[in-house]
Amino acid sequence: MKIAWVDKAPAPAPEREARARDAGDRTTWRRPETVSGQRRLPPGLREALARSHAPGLDGLRMVAVFLVVFYHFGFQAVPGGHGVLGFFVLCGFLITWLLLKEQERFGSISLRLFYLRRLLRIVPAFLCFWLIWTAALVLTGKRIVWGQAISALVYLSNYYSAILGDPHTGYSHTWSLGIEEQFYLLWPVSLIALWRRPERAPAILAAAI
């Protein structure tokens, strides 16, 4: 599905035409007539989006990594949870950056390609881990809590742990991956809704949360 944000309807750029041909037949949703007036990104933001790299984010990522690593090595005074929250903030910023960059370049955002990229980036590696770890528990006769295992597989282990507790069978760390996947699912749609209906921002954000 491809969502258009801009009010005008320019001729598709060559890059967009090539990408559309590569993607094959796909559903398009364009309703520029529903938005009144032109809505453009601020000039400063448009200039920032033209950059290919933000070095300052590497420093923030390094701090977050050290907080998590030191905490897991037994330095309980280190706020490891702050490192995880830092990763969440960075993830949200970078995903928003990529979405705005695509909108600025092509005039629209392809949700289909966004979800496909996220799927290919995360699911194969995580599925390999899940299969290997689950098989190891079964073959060695170790305790396995299938409710937690299945919730981890479908990226809902954060809800499982919050409601039923953590049985510590090797799937505990998947709670953060569950939150990340849920963010990927909800935020692009929410961002588009915020762009199209900024006056409804509180309701849109409340619904997403």
N, C-alpha and C positions, 0 to 999 in steps of 0.2 A: 504494500500500500504506500502511496506517495502523497504526502500532505503539502499543499502549497501555503506559504505564509504571506507572500507578497500580494499587494493589492493590484498592481498592474500585471499584465500577462505578456511578458516579453517572449520573443522567439527563443526556443530552447537553445542553449549553448552547445557547441560541438561535443563538449565532454559529456553533457547530459544525454545528447542523442546517442552517442556511442555506448554509454552505460545502459541506456534503455534498451538498445538493441541486444547487448550482451545478456541483460536480465531476461529477455524474452517478453512474452505477453504478461502484463500485470495490471492489477486494478489501480486506477488513478482517481484520486479525490481532489478536485480543485473547485473551490468556491470563493474566488476572490471577490465576487460581488457582495458577499455577506459582511465584508469588512469596510467600514467607512473611512475614507482618507488614507493617505500613505503612512505606513508604519516602517520606518527605517531604523537601523541600528545607529547608536551615537557614533560620531566620527572617531572618537578615541578608541571605542571598542572595535570598530571596523579595522583600524590600524593594528591593534593588538592581535586580532584574528589572522592578520596576514603573516604573522611570525610563525615559523615552523617549530620553534622550541622556546620554552620558558625556563631558563637555568635555575631561577629561584625555587622552582618546584622540586628540583633534585635535592636541594638542601633540606627542604621540609620532609621529603621522603626518607632521607638518611636519618634524620632525627627520629622519625616514627619507627624506623627499623630498629635503631639502637634501643629505644624504649621497650619494644616488644621483646627483643633478644635478651637484654639484661634482666628483664622481669622473669623470663622463663629459665634463666640460669640461676635463679634463686635470690636475686636482689629485690626483695619484696618492697623496699622503700621506693623503688623506681615505679612510676605510674604507667605500667604497661598498657592499661586500658586506654590511657590518653593517646598512646601510639596507634592503637586500633582505630580510635575515633579520628585521629589525624588521617589515616588511610582512607576512611570513609569520606572525609571532607575533600581530600585530593581526588578521589574517584569521582565524586559528584561534580567537582569543578572541571575535570578533564573531559568528562562525558558531555557536559554542557558546552564546553569549548568546542568540541568536535561537531556537535549538532549545530551550533551557531555558525561555525565555519562552513559547514556544508550549505546551510541556508544562504549565507552571504555569497558563496561561490556560484551555486546553481539556482537559487531562488526558491528552493523547496527542500524538504527532507524526505528521504526514502526510509520509511520505517522497516520495510521488508529487508533492505540491505543492512540496516542497523542491527536488527535482531539476528540476522544471519551471521554477521561478523562476531557478535557477542557469543553466539552459539558455538561457532567454530573455535573461538579463542578459549573457551572454558570447558565445555562439555567433554570433548575427547580425553583430555588429561585427567579430569576428575572421574570420569567413568572408568578409566584404567585403574586409578587408585581404588575406587570403590569395589571393583571386581576382585582385584588382587587381595585387598584387606579382608573382604568378606569371605573369600575362599580360604584365606589363611586361618581365620577364626574357626570356620567350619571344619577344616581338615585337622586342626590341632585340638579340637574339642574345647576350645575356649568359649567363654560365655558370650553370647551375642543377643542383643535386644533388637528383635526385628522391627519393632516400631521405630526405634531410633535409626536403624539402618535404612529403612524405607524413606523416612522423613529426610534423611541426609541425601538420598538419591534424587528426591524431587525438590530439593532446596527449601525444605521447610523445617530443618532441624532447630532453627532458632525458636520456633513456636513450640516444638516438642520439648526442648530444654526448659523453656519458660513455664510450661504448663505441668510437665511431668518430672522435671529434674533431669540431671545429667548422670547416666549410669556409668560413664567413663569406660566405654568399651572400644575406643579408638576413633569414634566419629565426632568427638566433642568439638574439634576445631571447625567443623563444617557449618557452624552457626553463622560465622562471618560471611562465608560464601553464600549462604541462603539470603542474608540481608542484601548482599551485593546483587544477586540475581533478581531479587524482588525490586530493587531500585532500578535496574535496567529495564524491567518490565513496565514500571509505572511512570518513570520520569520523562521519557521522550513524549509520551502522550500528554502528560501534564504540562510540559513546557510549551507544546504547540497550543494547548488550550489557553494557557496564560497569555501567549502572544496574541491570540485571536480575541480573547475576552479578558483583558487586564482588570476590568471593573469587577470581575467575579473571582479575583485572586484568592480571597479567604476561603470561599466555598471550594474552589478547585484544589487548593493545598490541603484543606481538611479532608476532602474525599480521597486524595492520594495517600495521606497518612493513615 
